[in-house]
């Protein structure tokens, strides 16, 4: 079925997360550049990182390595995800 509501919700969730992570990264970089040194800047820009990789794949004809993939999350990343989720919920 082409218009499966479950698939649509999963796609919406993935797009919301991807755009929220991008917006959060932008907010983080803007905070690093424009906020003065303070405890607030340290709190907003301190992050926790999780990484996976590198992953090597050899298919006999072609071989490649992917990684490491790193996900870095901080307070502004979560704010970005919430902003995008609010906009998506309001408009769609």
Buried (B, 14 or more C-beta within 10 A) or exposed (E): EEEEEEEEEEEBEEEBEEBBBBBBBEBBEEBEEEEEEEEEBEEBBEBEEEEEEEEEEEEEEEEEEEEEEEEBBBBBBEBBBBBBBEBBEEEE
